[in-house]
Amino acid sequence: MVKILSPCGILGYGFPDSSFSAGLADRPDAIIVDAGSTDAGPHKLGAGVAIVSRLAAKKDLKRIITGAASLNIPVIIGSAGGSGGCIHMEWTLSIIDEIWREENLGPIKTALIWADISHGVIRKALRAGKITPLGQGVSPLREEVLAETTGVVAQMGVEPILKALDGGAGLIICGRAYDPAPFAALGIHRGYDPALSYHLGKVLECGALCCDPGTAKDCMMGVLEEDYFEVYPCDSSRRCTPLSVAAHTFYEKDHPYIHHGPGVVLDLSRCTFTQREGSRVRVTGSKVEAVLPYCIKLEGARRVAYRTLVIAGVRDPLLIGQIDAVETAVRTSVAEQYREIPGDRYCINFFNYGKNGVMGELEPSKQIPHELGVLFEVLADTQELASALCASLRSTFMHYGYQGRKSTAGNLAFPYAPSDVEFGAVYEFSVYHLMPVDDPTALFPLEWWSPGGEASRGQSPERRTGWNG
């Protein structure tokens, strides 16, 4: 049996002390936590910033590290800092180093697994015709787009993590990783069925989200046995059911039971989910097959614009009834005011929350609300231009004389002053592609480190001087 404690869905989301204490009392063999995701979009990767605050990350890391030390069990962190790039890794390591010194912790063999992929490696594969788009709607990668990309990471599979475990690591910090990989690696390392290990990782990587009620901010336990695994919450107020675990297994995927990962495809079509004593659910029947060529997913982002936005409210039923026409007229008015600025240098968008603000034209409800939350933005090639056009857009909208209007001003109610918010740079996923590799570990260098120690890590130019190598 191998037992894994997953404290939360993303490192920094937080978890109750009572649940974590209960998890530690259950004597897990390791604490494993995912720290990253692309769910928040490309900005974190492109801008080189973390998903969560440093305060939140340190709070969780301190509890995880000291808790693991009390049991002398390993810790594995996947996709450090959110996006798993060099800058995100360094951010995470600085926090860990700080904790180690503050808590006066003893030495631990620590493995750092970097996930940055140099432009040169990608360019070579691209010229050889080996880079393919991942999914519909992704354009073929072009060299000029790659050149504009601030950095590229790749999702590592279990192999680099297995290498670190084989080397005796007690703490493993991974760059960008396939979300279930850190969990699956421990099970495979201990000799358990890879299919069950991957499937358990898929369930545990979101913390207690597979429970009823579900949340990513609570602790889950997973237990691997020879021909099944079981999951259960550490919080007695939550319960795992066959429905809740099966539903979580199948979420976020383009196919209900076929899940692709680095070098593998997981087939869950014959799984059974069985209620056990208390809040436990047992899962059997998971299957996995190796896929050749072994492909890794590349993720990269580039800056495409700057954004200024305004949030406002509308409560006049006459304006709400013709909001689309008014917004079109306001957009046209601004374009005419700034005829000297080419239209391809900026873009104006409106989001009417309360009227198709979430689903747009796909919204089936035609009910007219009594008020709207209007968010409008200007995207432009400079921040100055975005702010200038947004100010013009806001003032035009605020005083626009729509049909039937009885007042002479005040179309918009602003919750904040100043009303215009300069967002800054806007990024898009410019690299979202697959690349085949001969060796699943070759592009993910392993480096040994001692947190809290005097010795500095190696200064590899490719790893330390930026992503564009």
C-alpha positions as CSV (number, residue, x, y, z in Angstrom):
1,M,0.0,0.0,0.0
2,V,1.1,3.5,-0.7
3,K,-0.7,6.5,0.7
4,I,-0.6,10.1,-0.7
5,L,-1.8,13.2,1.0
6,S,-3.0,16.0,-1.4
7,P,-3.4,19.2,0.7
8,C,-5.2,21.3,-2.0
9,G,-5.9,21.8,-5.6
10,I,-3.2,24.4,-6.2
11,L,-0.4,25.3,-3.9
12,G,-1.4,28.6,-2.3
13,Y,-5.2,28.0,-2.4
14,G,-5.0,27.1,1.3
15,F,-6.4,24.2,3.4
16,P,-7.8,23.9,6.9
17,D,-5.3,23.1,9.7
18,S,-7.7,20.5,11.1
19,S,-7.9,18.6,7.8
20,F,-4.1,18.7,7.3
21,S,-3.5,17.5,10.9
22,A,-6.0,14.6,10.3
23,G,-4.1,13.8,7.1
24,L,-0.8,13.7,8.9
25,A,-2.3,11.5,11.6
26,D,-3.3,9.1,8.9
27,R,0.4,8.5,8.2
28,P,0.8,9.2,4.5
29,D,3.9,8.0,2.6
30,A,4.3,11.4,0.8
31,I,2.7,14.8,0.4
32,I,2.2,15.8,-3.2
33,V,0.7,19.1,-4.5
34,D,0.1,20.6,-7.9
35,A,1.1,24.3,-8.1
36,G,0.1,25.2,-11.6
37,S,-2.4,25.4,-14.4
38,T,-3.2,27.0,-17.7
39,D,-6.8,27.7,-16.5
40,A,-5.9,31.3,-15.7
41,G,-4.8,31.9,-19.3
42,P,-1.5,32.9,-20.8
43,H,-0.7,36.0,-18.7
44,K,1.1,34.3,-15.8
45,L,3.4,32.5,-18.2
46,G,4.0,35.4,-20.5
47,A,4.5,38.0,-17.7
48,G,6.5,35.6,-15.6
49,V,4.4,36.0,-12.5
50,A,2.8,33.5,-10.1
51,I,-0.8,32.3,-9.9
52,V,-1.0,33.0,-6.2
53,S,0.5,35.6,-3.9
54,R,3.9,35.0,-2.2
55,L,2.1,35.2,1.2
56,A,-0.3,32.4,0.2
57,A,2.4,30.2,-1.3
58,K,4.6,30.6,1.8
59,K,1.7,29.8,4.2
60,D,1.0,26.5,2.4
61,L,4.6,25.6,1.9
62,K,5.5,26.1,5.5
63,R,2.8,23.8,6.7
64,I,3.5,21.2,4.0
65,I,7.3,21.2,4.6
66,T,7.1,21.1,8.4
67,G,4.4,18.5,8.3
68,A,6.4,16.3,6.0
69,A,9.5,16.7,8.2
70,S,7.6,15.6,11.3
71,L,6.9,12.3,9.5
72,N,10.2,12.1,7.6
73,I,8.3,11.7,4.3
74,P,9.0,13.2,0.8
75,V,7.3,16.2,-0.7
76,I,6.7,16.6,-4.5
77,I,5.6,19.9,-6.0
78,G,4.4,20.0,-9.6
79,S,4.4,23.1,-11.9
80,A,6.2,25.4,-9.4
81,G,5.0,29.0,-9.3
82,G,2.0,28.3,-11.5
83,S,3.5,28.1,-15.0
84,G,6.6,26.1,-14.1
85,G,9.1,28.3,-16.0
86,C,12.6,29.2,-14.7
87,I,11.4,32.5,-13.1
88,H,8.5,30.6,-11.4
89,M,10.9,28.0,-10.1
90,E,13.3,30.6,-8.7
91,W,10.4,32.4,-7.0
92,T,9.3,29.1,-5.4
93,L,12.9,28.2,-4.3
94,S,13.4,31.6,-2.7
95,I,10.3,30.9,-0.5
96,I,11.5,27.4,0.4
97,D,15.0,28.7,1.2
98,E,13.4,31.3,3.5
99,I,11.3,28.7,5.3
100,W,14.2,26.5,5.8
101,R,16.3,29.2,7.5
102,E,13.4,30.5,9.6
103,E,12.4,27.0,10.8
104,N,16.0,25.9,11.2
105,L,15.3,22.7,9.3
106,G,17.9,20.0,8.7
107,P,19.5,19.1,5.4
108,I,17.4,17.4,2.7
109,K,18.3,16.0,-0.7
110,T,16.3,18.2,-3.0
111,A,15.8,17.7,-6.7
112,L,15.0,20.6,-9.1
113,I,13.6,19.5,-12.4
114,W,13.6,22.4,-15.0
115,A,11.0,22.5,-17.7
116,D,12.1,25.4,-19.9
117,I,12.6,24.6,-23.6
118,S,15.0,26.8,-25.6
119,H,13.8,28.4,-28.8
120,G,16.7,26.7,-30.5
121,V,15.5,23.2,-29.7
122,I,11.9,24.1,-30.9
123,R,13.2,25.9,-34.0
124,K,15.1,22.8,-35.0
125,A,12.1,20.5,-34.5
126,L,9.9,23.0,-36.3
127,R,12.2,23.1,-39.4
128,A,12.1,19.3,-39.4
129,G,8.3,19.4,-39.5
130,K,7.9,17.8,-36.1
131,I,5.8,20.4,-34.3
132,T,2.1,19.9,-34.5
133,P,-0.8,22.0,-33.1
134,L,-2.6,20.7,-30.1
135,G,-6.3,20.6,-30.9
136,Q,-8.6,22.4,-33.2
137,G,-8.3,26.2,-33.4
138,V,-4.5,26.2,-32.8
139,S,-2.6,27.4,-35.8
140,P,0.6,25.8,-37.1
141,L,3.6,27.3,-35.3
142,R,5.7,29.9,-37.3
143,E,9.2,30.9,-36.6
144,E,8.3,34.6,-36.3
145,V,5.7,33.8,-33.7
146,L,8.2,31.7,-31.8
147,A,10.6,34.6,-31.9
148,E,8.0,36.9,-30.2
149,T,7.3,34.3,-27.5
150,T,8.7,35.3,-24.1
151,G,9.3,31.8,-22.9
152,V,8.3,28.2,-23.6
153,V,7.9,25.4,-21.0
154,A,7.0,21.8,-21.6
155,Q,4.8,19.4,-19.6
156,M,7.1,16.7,-18.2
157,G,5.7,13.2,-17.6
158,V,6.6,10.8,-14.8
159,E,10.1,9.9,-16.1
160,P,12.1,12.9,-14.8
161,I,10.3,12.6,-11.5
162,L,11.1,8.9,-11.3
163,K,14.7,9.8,-11.9
164,A,14.7,12.1,-8.9
165,L,13.0,9.5,-6.7
166,D,15.5,6.9,-7.8
167,G,18.2,9.4,-6.7
168,G,16.8,9.5,-3.2
169,A,15.2,12.9,-3.3
170,G,13.3,13.9,-0.2
171,L,12.0,17.1,-1.8
172,I,11.2,17.5,-5.5
173,I,10.4,20.8,-7.1
174,C,9.2,20.3,-10.7
175,G,8.9,22.9,-13.4
176,R,5.9,22.6,-15.6
177,A,4.5,19.1,-15.2
178,Y,1.5,17.1,-16.5
179,D,-0.9,17.6,-13.5
180,P,-1.2,13.9,-12.5
181,A,2.5,13.1,-13.1
182,P,3.9,13.9,-9.6
183,F,1.3,11.7,-8.0
184,A,1.6,8.9,-10.6
185,A,5.4,8.9,-10.3
186,L,5.3,8.0,-6.7
187,G,3.0,5.1,-7.3
188,I,5.0,3.8,-10.2
189,H,8.2,4.2,-8.2
190,R,6.8,2.1,-5.5
191,G,5.9,-0.7,-8.0
192,Y,2.1,-0.1,-8.4
193,D,0.0,-0.3,-11.6
194,P,0.8,2.7,-13.8
195,A,-2.9,3.0,-14.9
196,L,-4.1,3.2,-11.3
197,S,-1.3,5.6,-10.4
198,Y,-2.2,7.9,-13.3
199,H,-5.9,7.7,-12.5
200,L,-5.3,8.4,-8.8
201,G,-3.2,11.4,-9.8
202,K,-6.0,12.7,-12.0
203,V,-8.3,12.6,-8.9
204,L,-5.9,13.9,-6.3
205,E,-4.4,16.8,-8.2
206,C,-7.4,19.0,-7.5
207,G,-7.5,18.4,-3.8
208,A,-11.0,17.7,-2.4
209,L,-12.8,18.9,-5.6
210,C,-14.0,15.3,-6.1
211,C,-16.0,15.4,-2.8
212,D,-19.6,16.4,-2.0
213,P,-19.4,19.3,-1.3
214,G,-16.4,19.8,-3.4
215,T,-13.6,22.3,-3.0
216,A,-10.0,22.8,-4.2
217,K,-9.1,24.2,-0.7
218,D,-9.1,21.1,1.4
219,C,-7.1,17.9,1.9
220,M,-7.6,14.5,0.2
221,M,-6.1,11.1,0.8
222,G,-5.4,8.5,-1.9
223,V,-4.4,4.9,-1.2
224,L,-2.9,2.7,-3.9
225,E,-3.3,-1.1,-3.7
226,E,-2.4,-3.9,-6.1
227,D,-5.5,-3.8,-8.2
228,Y,-7.5,-0.7,-7.0
229,F,-7.2,2.7,-5.4
230,E,-9.3,4.4,-2.8
231,V,-9.9,8.1,-2.1
232,Y,-11.4,9.9,0.9
233,P,-11.5,13.4,2.3
234,C,-9.5,14.4,5.5
235,D,-12.5,16.6,6.5
236,S,-15.3,14.7,8.1
237,S,-17.9,17.2,6.7
238,R,-17.1,16.0,3.2
239,R,-17.9,12.8,1.5
240,C,-16.7,11.0,-1.6
241,T,-19.4,9.2,-3.6
242,P,-19.1,7.1,-6.8
243,L,-20.9,10.0,-8.6
244,S,-18.6,12.7,-7.2
245,V,-15.4,10.8,-8.0
246,A,-16.5,9.7,-11.4
247,A,-17.7,13.2,-12.3
248,H,-14.3,14.7,-11.3
249,T,-12.5,12.0,-13.3
250,F,-14.2,13.0,-16.5
251,Y,-14.1,16.8,-16.2
252,E,-11.9,19.2,-18.2
253,K,-11.4,16.7,-21.0
254,D,-12.4,16.7,-24.7
255,H,-13.3,13.0,-24.4
256,P,-15.2,11.5,-21.4
257,Y,-12.9,8.6,-20.7
258,I,-9.8,8.8,-23.0
259,H,-7.2,11.0,-21.5
260,H,-3.9,11.8,-23.2
261,G,-0.7,12.6,-21.4
262,P,3.0,12.7,-22.1
263,G,3.8,9.3,-23.7
264,V,0.5,7.7,-22.5
265,V,-3.2,7.4,-23.1
266,L,-5.4,6.6,-20.2
267,D,-8.5,4.5,-20.9
268,L,-11.2,4.8,-18.2
269,S,-14.1,3.3,-20.1
270,R,-14.2,0.1,-18.0
271,C,-13.7,1.8,-14.6
272,T,-16.0,1.0,-11.7
273,F,-16.6,3.4,-8.7
274,T,-17.8,1.7,-5.6
275,Q,-18.8,3.2,-2.3
276,R,-16.9,1.8,0.6
277,E,-17.2,2.4,4.4
278,G,-17.7,6.0,5.5
279,S,-16.7,8.4,2.8
280,R,-14.4,6.2,0.8
281,V,-14.7,5.3,-2.9
282,R,-12.8,2.5,-4.5
283,V,-11.9,2.6,-8.2
284,T,-10.9,-0.3,-10.4
285,G,-10.5,-1.0,-14.1
286,S,-8.2,1.8,-15.2
287,K,-6.1,1.0,-18.2
288,V,-3.1,2.8,-19.8
289,E,-1.1,2.3,-22.9
290,A,2.2,3.8,-24.1
291,V,2.1,6.0,-27.1
292,L,4.8,6.4,-29.7
293,P,6.2,8.8,-30.6
294,Y,6.5,10.2,-27.1
295,C,5.3,13.8,-27.3
296,I,5.5,16.6,-24.9
297,K,3.1,19.6,-24.8
298,L,4.8,22.9,-25.3
299,E,3.3,26.1,-23.8
300,G,4.5,29.6,-24.6
301,A,3.0,33.1,-24.5
302,R,3.7,36.4,-26.3
303,R,2.5,39.9,-25.7
304,V,-0.1,41.1,-28.2
305,A,-1.5,44.3,-26.8
306,Y,-2.1,46.6,-23.8
307,R,-5.4,46.9,-22.1
308,T,-7.4,49.7,-20.4
309,L,-10.8,48.8,-19.0
310,V,-13.9,50.3,-17.3
311,I,-16.5,48.7,-15.2
312,A,-19.9,50.5,-15.0
313,G,-23.6,49.8,-14.3
314,V,-26.7,50.6,-16.4
315,R,-30.2,50.7,-14.9
316,D,-32.3,52.6,-17.4
317,P,-34.7,50.2,-19.1
318,L,-34.6,52.3,-22.3
319,L,-30.9,52.0,-22.6
320,I,-30.8,48.3,-21.7
321,G,-33.4,47.6,-24.4
322,Q,-31.1,49.1,-27.0
323,I,-27.7,48.4,-25.4
324,D,-26.2,46.6,-28.4
325,A,-27.1,49.4,-30.8
326,V,-25.8,52.1,-28.5
327,E,-22.5,50.3,-28.0
328,T,-22.1,49.9,-31.8
329,A,-22.8,53.6,-32.2
330,V,-20.3,54.5,-29.4
331,R,-17.6,52.3,-31.0
332,T,-18.2,54.0,-34.3
333,S,-18.1,57.5,-32.8
334,V,-14.7,56.8,-31.2
335,A,-13.3,55.4,-34.5
336,E,-14.5,58.6,-36.3
337,Q,-12.9,60.8,-33.6
338,Y,-9.6,59.1,-34.1
339,R,-9.6,58.5,-37.9
340,E,-5.8,59.0,-38.0
341,I,-5.3,55.9,-36.0
342,P,-5.5,52.7,-38.1
343,G,-8.1,50.3,-36.9
344,D,-5.6,47.4,-36.7
345,R,-3.8,49.2,-33.9
346,Y,-6.7,48.8,-31.4
347,C,-9.8,46.8,-30.6
348,I,-12.9,47.8,-28.5
349,N,-14.9,45.1,-26.7
350,F,-18.1,45.2,-24.6
351,F,-19.2,42.6,-22.1
352,N,-22.7,43.1,-20.8
353,Y,-23.0,41.1,-17.6
354,G,-26.7,40.3,-17.1
355,K,-27.2,40.1,-20.9
356,N,-25.1,37.5,-22.7
357,G,-22.0,38.6,-20.7
358,V,-20.9,35.0,-20.1
359,M,-22.0,33.0,-23.1
360,G,-22.3,35.7,-25.8
361,E,-24.4,34.7,-28.8
362,L,-24.7,31.1,-27.4
363,E,-26.9,32.4,-24.5
364,P,-30.4,30.8,-24.9
365,S,-32.3,33.1,-22.5
366,K,-33.8,36.2,-24.1
367,Q,-35.1,37.6,-20.8
368,I,-34.4,41.4,-20.4
369,P,-32.8,42.2,-17.0
370,H,-33.6,45.3,-15.0
371,E,-29.9,46.3,-14.8
372,L,-26.6,45.5,-16.5
373,G,-23.0,45.4,-15.4
374,V,-21.1,46.7,-18.4
375,L,-17.4,46.0,-18.8
376,F,-15.7,47.6,-21.8
377,E,-12.1,47.5,-22.8
378,V,-9.7,48.8,-25.3
379,L,-6.8,46.7,-26.5
380,A,-4.1,48.7,-28.3
381,D,-0.4,48.4,-29.3
382,T,0.6,50.8,-26.5
383,Q,-0.7,51.5,-23.0
384,E,-1.0,55.2,-23.8
385,L,-3.1,54.6,-26.9
386,A,-5.4,52.1,-25.0
387,S,-6.0,54.6,-22.2
388,A,-6.6,57.5,-24.6
389,L,-9.2,55.6,-26.6
390,C,-10.8,54.1,-23.5
391,A,-11.3,57.6,-22.0
392,S,-12.9,58.7,-25.2
393,L,-15.1,55.6,-25.2
394,R,-16.2,56.1,-21.6
395,S,-17.1,59.8,-22.0
396,T,-19.0,59.1,-25.3
397,F,-20.9,56.2,-23.8
398,M,-21.7,58.2,-20.6
399,H,-23.3,61.1,-22.5
400,Y,-24.6,59.3,-25.6
401,G,-28.1,60.4,-26.6
402,Y,-30.0,57.2,-27.2
403,Q,-33.6,57.2,-28.4
404,G,-36.2,58.1,-25.7
405,R,-33.6,59.3,-23.2
406,K,-35.2,61.7,-20.7
407,S,-32.0,62.8,-18.9
408,T,-29.0,64.6,-20.5
409,A,-26.2,62.6,-18.8
410,G,-25.4,59.8,-16.4
411,N,-25.9,56.8,-18.6
412,L,-23.3,54.9,-16.6
413,A,-22.8,54.4,-12.8
414,F,-19.2,53.9,-11.8
415,P,-18.3,51.8,-8.7
416,Y,-14.7,53.2,-8.6
417,A,-12.9,56.5,-9.1
418,P,-10.8,56.7,-11.2
419,S,-13.0,54.7,-13.5
420,D,-10.4,53.7,-16.0
421,V,-8.1,50.9,-15.1
422,E,-4.8,50.4,-16.9
423,F,-4.4,46.6,-17.0
424,G,-1.0,46.5,-18.7
425,A,0.3,43.9,-21.1
426,V,-2.0,41.4,-22.7
427,Y,-0.7,37.9,-23.7
428,E,-1.9,35.1,-25.8
429,F,-0.8,31.4,-26.0
430,S,1.5,31.6,-29.0
431,V,2.9,28.1,-28.5
432,Y,0.4,25.4,-27.7
433,H,1.8,22.5,-29.6
434,L,3.2,18.9,-29.4
435,M,6.8,18.0,-30.0
436,P,8.1,14.4,-30.1
437,V,11.2,13.5,-28.1
438,D,13.4,10.4,-28.1
439,D,14.2,10.6,-24.4
440,P,11.5,11.8,-21.9
441,T,14.1,13.1,-19.5
442,A,16.6,14.7,-21.9
443,L,14.9,18.2,-22.0
444,F,14.1,18.3,-18.3
445,P,17.5,18.7,-16.5
446,L,17.7,17.5,-12.9
447,E,19.7,19.6,-10.5
448,W,20.5,18.8,-6.8
449,W,20.1,21.5,-4.2
450,S,20.2,22.0,-0.4
451,P,17.7,24.6,0.8
452,G,19.0,26.8,3.5
453,G,22.6,25.9,2.7
454,E,25.5,28.2,1.8
455,A,26.3,26.5,-1.6
456,S,24.7,28.2,-4.6
457,R,23.2,26.3,-7.5
458,G,24.9,26.0,-10.8
459,Q,24.6,28.9,-13.1
460,S,23.8,27.2,-16.4
461,P,23.4,30.0,-19.0
462,E,20.5,28.3,-20.7
463,R,18.7,28.0,-17.4
464,R,19.6,31.3,-15.7
465,T,19.8,34.1,-18.4
466,G,16.3,33.9,-19.7
467,W,14.0,31.7,-21.8
468,N,15.0,32.6,-25.3
469,G,18.3,30.7,-25.4
